[in-house]
Amino acid sequence: MAQATAPMRSVLVSYPEGTDDSVVEQAKKDIEDAGGKITHTYSIFKGFAAEAPAQVLEVSIATEGVTIEDDQTFTTQGDGN
């Protein structure tokens, strides 16, 4: 019998300044261990982009001060008004 695949979310995960690097690294490991992948690690702020199972985001890395946002494309083109 085939096992169902967990729904994946593309997200940006950011941590407050001063968060220990080991916390961020453990979150990345938890995502990879759950079948997700880290798509980018940021240097301008403490965080990363990932494709991750929704459950690991809700349980494993959702700690105090962490921001988890859906990864989206934004445009700056207006209608000229």
C-alpha positions in Angstrom: 0.0 0.0 0.0 1.4 3.4 -1.0 1.9 6.0 1.7 0.3 9.4 1.3 2.6 12.3 0.7 2.4 15.2 3.1 1.2 18.5 1.6 4.2 20.8 1.1 4.3 24.6 1.6 6.8 27.0 0.1 7.7 29.3 3.0 10.1 31.9 4.3 11.2 31.3 7.9 12.8 34.2 9.9 14.1 34.4 13.4 14.6 37.3 15.7 18.0 38.9 16.0 20.0 37.1 18.7 18.5 33.7 18.0 21.3 31.1 18.4 22.5 29.6 15.1 21.9 26.1 16.5 18.2 26.8 16.7 18.1 27.7 13.0 20.2 24.7 12.0 18.0 22.3 14.0 14.9 23.7 12.2 16.5 23.2 8.8 17.5 19.6 9.8 13.9 19.0 11.0 12.5 20.1 7.6 15.0 17.9 5.7 14.3 14.9 7.9 10.6 15.3 7.2 11.2 15.2 3.4 11.4 18.9 2.8 14.2 20.9 1.3 15.9 24.2 2.1 15.9 26.3 -1.0 17.8 29.4 0.2 19.6 30.5 3.4 19.6 34.3 3.9 22.5 36.3 5.1 20.8 39.7 5.3 18.6 38.3 8.1 18.5 35.1 10.2 16.3 32.8 8.1 15.8 30.6 5.2 13.3 29.6 2.4 12.1 26.1 2.3 9.6 23.7 0.8 8.3 21.8 3.8 5.5 19.5 4.9 2.9 21.7 6.6 3.0 19.6 9.8 6.7 20.1 10.5 6.2 23.8 10.2 3.3 23.8 12.7 5.0 21.5 15.2 8.7 21.4 14.9 9.9 24.9 14.1 7.0 27.0 15.3 8.8 28.4 18.3 8.5 31.8 20.1 9.5 34.7 17.8 9.7 32.7 14.6 7.9 34.1 11.6 6.7 31.6 9.0 5.2 33.2 5.8 4.1 31.7 2.5 6.6 32.4 -0.2 5.0 34.6 -2.7 5.9 36.7 -5.8 5.4 40.4 -5.5 5.5 42.9 -8.3 6.1 46.7 -8.2 4.4 47.6 -11.5 1.4 49.8 -11.1 -1.2 51.1 -13.5 0.4 54.6 -13.7 -2.0 56.4 -11.4 
